[in-house]
Amino acid sequence: MERLVFTDGMSDAEGNLMTAEMMGMPEGTPVSMDVTVTFAHADGKTTVTVSHIGHESAGTGWEQALDKLEKVLA
């Protein structure tokens, strides 16, 4: 099993950290969020599990991104 752990945040085009409110998101959304991506290999397949702490709707974005990746790799 392999694992990536990183901090996610929103920024402008120059890389300056922005608050959620500046990005049009609900007030109180954290400026940074902890993300853990786990890759489990078995039977010639890889299962990817994403834990994105701090933003309730992050799961939808991850699902869309992984669906697109699956199509590109097919």
N, C-alpha and C positions, 0 to 999 in steps of 0.2 A: 504494500500500500504506500502511496505517495501522498503528500499533503502540502498545500500552499496556505500560508497564513499571511494576511496583509491588512492594511488599513485603507479604507476607501473614503473618498471625499469628493466634493464638487469644486471645480475651479473654472476660471475664465480661460480664454484662449492663451493667455500668457502664463498660466499655471498658478495664478493667485487664488488662494482658498476663498470660497464664497459660502455664505450662510444659505441654509435651505430657503429662507424667505426671499433672498436675492434671486434664487432660481425658480421662484414661483411655487414652491412647495409649502406644505402647511407649517405654521409657526410651531416651534418646538422640535422639529426634525433635527437630529444631531448633525453637527458639522462633519464629524468623522464616524465611520462605522467599521467594526471588526468583521472580517470575512475569512472563512476557512473553507477551502475547496479540497475535497478528498477524492482520490482516484483509487478504486479497488479493481484489480485485474483478476479475472477468473474465466476459464473456458474460452479464451480467445476474445473476450469482450472486456470493456472497461465501464464501470459504473462510476458516475460523477455525482458527488453529493456536495451541495453548497449550503453553508450556514452564513447568513448575512444579518448580523445583529445590529438593530437600531433603526431599521426602515421596513415597515410592514409590507410595502408593495414591491420590495426588491425581488422577491421570488418570481413575480411575473416577468420582470426584465431578464432575469437569469434564464427562465424557461424559454423565452423568445430567442435569446442569444444562442442557447444550446440547440434549439430546434434548427436555427439557421446553420450552425456549424455542422450538424448532422447531415443536412442537405448538401452542403459543400463537400463533405468527405465521402458522400455516397457515390 
